[in-house]
Amino acid sequence: MRTLALLLAFTTLAHAELRVATLHPILGDLARQVGGNSATATDLLRPGGDIHHFEPTARDLSNIKGVQIVLACGKHMESYLEKLADSLGSATKIVEVGKPIPSIKIEASSDVFLCCPAHAAGGIDPHWWHSADNMRRAARVIADEFAAADPANEAVYRANADAASQRIAGLKSWAQQQIAAVPKSDRKL
């Protein structure tokens, strides 16, 4: 009888886990870092997929049925968000992670945005995740949303976001050191 009670308690705990879907692998990675063992994240856009042309299929929607949160990049990267919200219903919250994150202004003469000429014409770079500081901000946005959806694990989400932020800060420092070793005239990507 005691074993059955423990099994039922474990099953209840396993079902209480926060379920999240993400619309970009970078968000999926960050969601897993912030969620730790208290949340599961399902990536809809696979690595190598093109965020500019992706739209979830009926199979994708079936795979994320019952998620509490969908993390989107925001900044008009996902043109289908309104349709997605209608398909998922009011029980699922769609969070545009990039919405509160500062945008990078694009200069008209900049060669940096040749990969996405449509974005260059808009004056801001919607690819907010290109900035380490913005990724640190995104970790806090995700922790806030996870904590609101699952208050019992708020401390876990906040601690995990802090740890992710520290790792990102370390990566930024390392990248700056590596770039500084390359002569300015050779810094082309």
C-alpha positions in Angstrom: 0.0 0.0 0.0 2.8 2.4 0.9 4.5 1.7 -2.5 1.2 2.5 -4.3 0.9 5.8 -2.4 4.5 6.7 -3.4 3.8 5.8 -7.0 0.7 8.0 -7.1 2.6 10.9 -5.5 5.4 10.6 -8.0 2.9 10.4 -10.9 1.1 13.5 -9.6 4.4 15.4 -9.3 5.5 14.4 -12.8 2.2 15.7 -14.3 2.6 19.0 -12.3 5.7 19.9 -14.3 5.5 23.1 -16.3 5.1 22.3 -20.1 6.5 24.9 -22.6 6.8 25.1 -26.3 9.3 27.3 -28.2 9.3 28.7 -31.7 13.0 29.0 -32.0 15.8 26.6 -30.8 17.6 29.4 -29.1 14.5 30.0 -26.9 14.3 26.2 -26.4 17.8 26.1 -25.1 17.3 29.1 -22.8 13.9 27.7 -21.6 15.6 24.4 -20.6 18.3 26.3 -18.7 15.8 28.4 -16.8 13.3 25.5 -16.3 15.9 23.0 -15.2 14.1 19.9 -13.9 10.9 21.8 -13.2 9.9 22.4 -16.8 10.0 20.7 -20.2 10.4 22.6 -23.4 9.4 21.3 -26.9 11.0 23.1 -29.9 8.7 23.6 -32.8 11.4 25.1 -35.2 14.2 22.6 -35.5 17.9 23.6 -35.6 18.7 24.8 -39.1 15.0 25.8 -39.7 14.2 29.2 -41.1 12.3 31.4 -38.6 11.4 33.7 -41.5 9.3 31.1 -43.3 8.3 28.7 -40.5 4.6 28.1 -39.7 3.5 25.4 -37.3 1.7 22.4 -38.9 -1.3 20.5 -37.5 1.2 17.9 -36.3 3.2 20.5 -34.5 0.1 21.8 -32.8 -0.8 18.2 -31.8 2.6 17.7 -30.2 2.2 20.8 -28.0 -1.3 20.2 -26.9 -1.7 21.1 -23.2 1.4 23.3 -22.9 0.9 26.2 -20.5 3.3 28.6 -22.3 4.6 29.2 -25.9 7.8 31.2 -26.1 8.0 33.3 -29.3 10.8 35.6 -30.4 8.5 38.5 -31.0 9.4 41.7 -32.8 7.2 40.5 -35.7 9.5 37.5 -36.4 6.5 35.1 -36.2 3.7 36.4 -38.5 1.4 33.6 -37.5 1.1 34.3 -33.7 -2.5 35.5 -33.9 -3.6 32.3 -35.7 -1.5 30.2 -33.3 -3.3 31.8 -30.3 -6.7 31.0 -31.8 -5.6 27.4 -32.4 -4.2 26.8 -28.9 -7.0 28.6 -27.0 -7.0 30.7 -23.9 -5.4 28.1 -21.6 -2.0 28.6 -23.4 -0.1 31.9 -22.9 2.0 33.1 -25.8 4.9 35.1 -24.6 6.9 37.3 -27.0 10.2 37.1 -25.2 11.8 39.9 -27.3 9.0 42.4 -26.8 10.5 44.1 -23.7 14.1 43.7 -24.9 15.7 46.7 -26.5 16.2 46.6 -30.2 19.4 47.3 -32.1 19.0 50.2 -34.5 20.1 49.5 -38.1 22.1 52.2 -39.9 21.1 52.5 -43.6 24.7 52.0 -44.6 25.3 48.9 -42.5 26.6 45.8 -44.2 25.7 43.8 -41.2 22.2 43.0 -42.2 22.7 41.8 -45.7 21.3 38.4 -44.8 17.9 39.9 -44.1 17.3 42.9 -46.4 13.7 43.1 -45.4 14.7 43.7 -41.8 17.4 46.3 -42.7 14.6 48.3 -44.4 12.7 48.4 -41.1 15.3 50.3 -39.0 15.6 47.7 -36.2 17.2 44.3 -35.9 14.5 41.9 -34.7 17.2 39.3 -34.1 17.6 40.4 -30.4 19.3 37.2 -29.5 22.5 38.3 -31.3 23.3 40.3 -28.2 24.6 38.5 -25.1 23.1 41.2 -22.9 19.7 40.7 -24.6 20.0 36.9 -23.9 20.6 37.7 -20.2 17.4 39.9 -20.3 15.6 37.0 -22.0 16.5 34.6 -19.2 14.8 37.0 -16.7 11.7 37.4 -18.9 11.4 33.6 -19.1 12.0 33.2 -15.4 9.2 35.7 -14.7 6.8 33.9 -17.0 7.7 30.5 -15.6 7.3 31.8 -12.0 3.9 33.3 -12.8 2.7 30.0 -14.3 4.3 27.8 -11.6 4.8 29.8 -8.4 5.8 26.7 -6.4 9.1 26.7 -8.4 9.7 30.4 -8.6 13.0 30.2 -6.6 14.3 27.5 -8.9 13.5 29.5 -12.1 15.1 32.7 -10.7 18.2 30.8 -9.6 18.5 29.0 -12.9 18.0 32.4 -14.8 20.8 33.9 -12.7 23.1 30.9 -13.5 22.3 31.2 -17.2 23.0 34.9 -17.1 26.4 34.3 -15.5 27.2 31.7 -18.2 26.2 34.2 -20.9 28.3 37.0 -19.4 31.3 34.6 -19.3 30.7 33.7 -22.9 30.5 37.4 -23.8 33.8 38.1 -22.0 35.5 35.2 -23.8 34.1 36.3 -27.2 35.4 39.9 -26.7 38.8 38.6 -25.8 38.9 36.4 -29.0 37.7 39.3 -31.2 40.2 41.7 -29.7 43.0 39.4 -30.9 41.8 39.8 -34.6 42.9 43.0 -36.3 40.0 45.4 -36.9 40.5 45.2 -40.7 40.1 41.4 -40.6 36.9 41.4 -38.5 34.5 40.2 -41.2 31.8 37.5 -40.8 
